[in-house]
Amino acid sequence: MKFIYCLLSSLCPYISFAQEPNSTPIARINATAPDMLFSQVLNHPANTARLYDFKSRLLIVDFWAGYCGGCLHKFPLLDSLQQQHPQDLKVLLISSSAKDKLVNTKALFKRIKAQHPTFKGLPVVLGDTLANQYFEHQSIPHYVWLDQDFKIIAITGTDDITAEKISAYLGGAPLQFGQKDQMDNFDLEKPLFIKDNGGDGQEIISRSTLTGFIPALASRSYISVDKNRMVTKMVFTNQPVVRLLMTAYTFYERPERLRYQPRDTGLQILNRSDEWLTANSYSYELITPPLSQADALTAMQQDLRRLLQVYATVDTVMSSCYILTRTAGKPGTFNASAGNGESSIQMDEKGLWHFKNVSIEQIAEFLDNKLDLHVLAEVSKDYRFDIDLSDERNGEKINNLLLRYGFELRPARRPLPVFSIHKLQN
């Protein structure tokens, strides 16, 4: 079975990224933002728009990216507040990532709408460069607050994006905004906390270095190797215990499939708030003479066991799953391929996935990513075929689609690798 790498970005309040130097004037508090033309705008009456089209008593410009869970977490709140204050508040989402394309952004908002039925959608700018340069930022989410004259009144992080603070501002209350901190000078090539690199080190627990959450520092991972591919340094910043364990034991799975022994909800990362992640995330650094990757990860395992009193095991356990198989007596209809040529998997603007010349293992892997249980292929592997599937996460609905092609998902139990997380007993 092919394990899926979990995105660390879905778990952290801030994601940082490299930015090229530029000569464009940089936004400052009390400066008036210039008008800007946006050529690709979603959820807006026209495909193009200008910044000044969004004039309001308060305009919040939200810089985000589709891979940033902390960014997406605030979208429903901002949408509901805009609905509550239609005359006084507007929100404009501007993507900071070139990877945010039209099709995947539409699919993203479709998923948000499914989870939040009252979500109407916010105007979204894709493919922008000018606003990203003028409102320079090294981490996301990044919020710029503009008054009705487009004067910049605040530049904040996620902590100031609350219903109370926005409603109070619109009500005329004087507010103190927290200026967004950005560690623009953090250098992954230098030791953490040496010469203030990443902070002054007051939160250090031990050496190997383990600290609590470091404000304004992005969640990142970095491994340095020498010319012989031996590990000399590992850095992991602002990550929950579970993520550190999964890295240390080289096991990558969806969080909902993990087991906790004993059942300790304090370790579980599903549906956690930004505040919980801040309180339960750590930064870890190991600097070492050259080690093999296996030995370096063993050292990390030992540190987590010693300092955080946790460890993990990978066990083979009879587990519930789905098997993807042919439907007995119902051959179904599908376009069999000769097996020559390249495979392709594409999603159209309606959220329909088109598989061309794919193997049964590719279909099983796709479904494995959608469903709560593992999906295993137990079908003859001698042919390839074409099939269309909707972007659906309900097993029964997926099964109804598969039946048209003579396939089905059957509940079963099979021996599967299971990542069990343990706490040492005091």
C-alpha positions, -999 to +999 in steps of 0.1 A: +000+000+000+012+035-008+010+058+022+000+094+016+021+122+030+001+145+052+003+182+046+019+200+075+004+232+063-031+221+072-022+222+109-005+255+114-016+291+118+012+304+095+029+292+064+060+310+052+075+311+017+104+326-002+098+360-019+119+376-046+132+412-040+114+439-058+114+477-062+076+482-057+068+505-028+059+486+003+027+491+023+030+508+057+005+518+084-014+550+075-003+548+039-030+550+013-031+518-009-030+525-047-057+512-069-048+479-086-062+459-114-070+422-109-074+402-141-088+369-127-115+372-100-139+345-088-171+350-069-175+385-084-199+399-110-170+404-134-139+384-141-118+415-136-119+441-108-099+469-092-090+473-056-111+504-053-142+485-065-143+471-029-147+504-012-164+500+023-161+513+058-137+484+064-120+463+037-100+433+048-076+420+022-067+384+031-036+369+015-039+331+015-030+299-003-049+267-008-023+247+011-026+268+042-051+253+067-049+284+090-060+306+060-090+284+051-101+281+087-110+318+088-130+319+055-164+309+070-160+335+098-151+363+074-180+353+051-205+353+079-193+387+092-196+401+057-232+389+056-239+405+090-224+438+079-232+440+041-229+478+040-199+482+062-175+452+056-160+437+025-134+409+023-111+403-006-091+371-008-059+374-028-039+342-034-002+342-026+005+310-045+009+304-082-005+268-075-040+282-068-055+277-102-091+282-114-102+246-113-088+236-079-099+269-063-135+263-074-133+227-060-119+241-027-148+265-023-172+238-032-159+217-003-161+247+021-197+253+010-205+216+017-191+219+052-207+253+059-241+255+042-245+293+050-212+300+032-219+323+002-184+328-010-160+357-010-144+374-040-111+356-048-081+370-068-059+345-086-026+351-105-018+384-087+017+398-084+013+435-078-008+433-046+015+406-032+045+429-038+029+460-024+015+443+007+047+425+012+045+395+036+067+365+044+040+343+060+003+336+055-025+342+065-017+379+062-045+405+067-044+441+057-072+464+071-082+493+050-107+521+059-131+538+035-104+559+020-082+529+015-058+540+042-040+511+059-051+510+095-037+476+105-016+447+093-024+417+114-021+380+117-049+356+125-054+365+162-071+398+153-096+382+129-124+378+154-161+386+153-157+407+184-129+429+171-144+434+136-179+442+151-164+466+176-144+485+150-175+488+128-193+501+159-168+529+163-149+516+193-112+525+195-091+494+191-055+483+195-045+461+167-017+436+172+010+443+146+018+411+127+052+397+137+073+382+109+107+366+114+119+376+080+155+369+090+151+333+101+178+312+085+173+274+083+211+271+076+220+285+110+214+269+145+181+277+160+183+304+187+220+312+181+224+350+177+186+354+179+179+331+149+143+322+155+140+340+189+160+344+221+157+308+232+137+314+264+114+284+256+142+259+252+135+226+271+166+206+263+194+201+239+188+184+215+167+215+213+130+212+221+109+243+227+072+252+229+054+271+201+074+300+188+051+329+178+054+342+142+076+313+131+061+291+103+056+254+105+085+240+085+108+210+082+144+208+070+170+181+069+206+189+060+229+162+045+266+162+036+281+151+003+278+115+014+241+119+021+246+116+058+223+137+081+240+166+099+210+186+110+172+183+113+148+212+122+110+209+127+092+241+138+058+245+154+044+210+148+021+189+169+035+158+187+017+135+163+035+150+133+069+148+150+062+111+158+051+103+122+083+119+109+105+101+135+089+067+126+086+074+088+049+066+088+026+090+069-011+085+071-043+105+074-048+116+111-082+100+114-066+065+109-042+068+138-046+049+170-039+063+204-029+040+233-043+048+258-070+070+243-055+104+249-075+131+232-047+156+241-026+141+213-054+139+186-051+167+160-084+163+141-107+194+141-084+214+164-085+252+167-056+275+160-054+281+198-051+244+206-024+240+180-005+269+194-007+254+229+003+219+218+029+224+192+067+222+195+099+230+177+127+205+176+163+207+164+190+181+162+226+190+152+248+160+150+280+145+135+271+128+102+245+100+108+225+078+084+189+089+081+178+058+101+202+067+130+191+103+129+155+094+131+162+069+159+178+098+179+147+119+173+125+090+186+146+088+217+144+125+223+106+125+219+103+095+243+126+112+269+113+148+267+077+143+258+071+108+272+056+095+240+066+068+215+050+050+186+048+015+171+039+002+137+018-029+140+000-052+116-036-055+128-067-070+113-086-038+104-118-028+087-113-016+051-129-017+017-118-040-011-123-028-047-134-057-068-155-068-098-192-071-094-202-108-095-225-115-125-227-078-135-198-071-159-208-034-162-195-011-190-162+006-192-138+016-219-110-010-217-076+004-228-049-014-246-024-005-219-002+016-242+002+053-238+002+075-207-023+075-179-040+108-170-062+119-141-079+153-145-108+171-128-130+194-148-147+226-137-178+207-125-157+186-100-158+154-121-126+133-122-117+118-156-094+087-155-078+077-188-058+044-193-055+039-155-048+007-135-070-006-108-043+003-083-046+040-093-084+039-087-079+022-053-053+049-043-077+077-054-105+062-033-082+056-004-076+093-002-114+100-002-127+075+023-122+071+061-112+034+056-083+020+035-092+009+000-074-022-014-075-034-050-085-071-052-091-073-090-073-088-119-045-064-127-040-073-164-059-044-179-063-006-179-095+013-184-113+047-186-137+058-158-153+090-146-159+097-108-173+127-090-154+144-062-174+124-036-164+113-001-194+092+007-187+055+003-223+046-007-224+072-034-190+062-047-202+026-048-232+036-069-209+052-094-186+022-095-215-003-101-221+013-135-186+001-145-189-034-130-169-026-099-179-023-062-165-015-028-171-043-003-165-039+035-138-064+046-112-070+072-075-073+062-041-072+079-030-036+077-002-015+091-014+006+120+005+035+137-001+033+174+008+063+196+017+056+233+023+076+264+048+064+290+031+055+323+043+075+352 
